Amino acid sequence: MGETHNQSNIGSGVKDLPRYAIYVHGLASGRRSSTYGQLSRRFKQYSWVAVDFGEDLAQNVERLNALISQYNPELIVGTSMGALELLYADAPNAVKIACNPALSLAQTVRTTIGLGRHQYLCPREDGATELELTEQMCQRYEQYIALQPILQGSKNYAIFARHDELIGDKATAQAMQIVAQSGFEIFIDEDGQHRVSATTIEIIAQIIDKL
């Protein structure tokens, strides 16, 4: 799969080396998502990296760790399943911003998204247009989340929508508690929903401004 880059701040001197940031998309999305576009346009001080991830949580974390080793990013932003992967990524030198991390991923797939075939939300590098979600996959999600520790970055933040229409209030509250106990500073998006909104971007901007 290819990689999307928004190259900026690249020059000949050491001070002009690119400041990398990685964006990790959610389930059924891809590197061409609208969220990637919003982030790369708004935060041009970073050279953004994004790739297409699959539906296998463990494989996605492994691939994310490889990207971290390759680019040594200053910042990683993840949304939904991507935020979940961000929690488990080994990135001690990067600032982590997890937006609506889907810690109840298996439950959400079973009860809200639904098992079976679904359309991808944006074009994919490999040309795939559909994905399939299975009960076996949900069980693997549960096993991975139960066994893997949440890892901290250099600074750690999580943004949760006040009312997440996909995850639900109860699961959101449980995720918030787990993430807070793992050392992440919590921000509440009063007007946002599960997908990144303008208010979410503004909270991300507040975080980045104080780094």
C-alpha positions, 0 to 999 in steps of 0.5 A: 500500500502507498503512503500519503505525505504532506511534505512541508518545512523541508530544507537543507539544514538540520533545523529544516528537517520535516516534523512528521505526524502520523494519522491513523484512520478508523474502521472502514476508512482509509488514508484518503479520508476527509479527516486526513485532509482536515489535519494536513491542511490545518496543521501544516507545521507537520509533514503528515503520513497516512496509510491504508490499514485493514481490519485486523487490530493486531496487524494494524498495531504492528504496522503502525509501530513500523511507521513509527520506527521509520518516521520517528513522528512528533505527533500521532493522531488516531480516530475510532479504531485508529485511536484504539491502535494508537493506544497500543502503539509503541511511541514513547517519543511522540505526542498521542491524541486519541479521538473517540478510541473504540475500546468497545470495538467488538460490541460496536461491530456486533450491535451497531455496525453489524456483522457482514459486508460493508462499503469502505467510506473512501477510496482505497489504495488497493481498489477494494470497495468492501470489507467483511466483519465477522464474529471471529474478528470480533473475538480477536478484538476482545482478546487483544484488548484484554491482553495488551497494555495501553502505552504512553507517548511523550504526552497523552491526550484523548478526546471523547464526544459527549454523546457518541452516536456510534459507541453509546454513552455507557461504552464511552464512559467506560472507555474514558475511565480506562484511558484516564487511568492509563495516563491520558488527559481527557478532553470532552467534545461537547458538540461533536459526534463519533466522526471528527467534526470541526469542534474536534479539530479545534480541541486538537488545535488547543492541544497542539498549541500548548505543546 
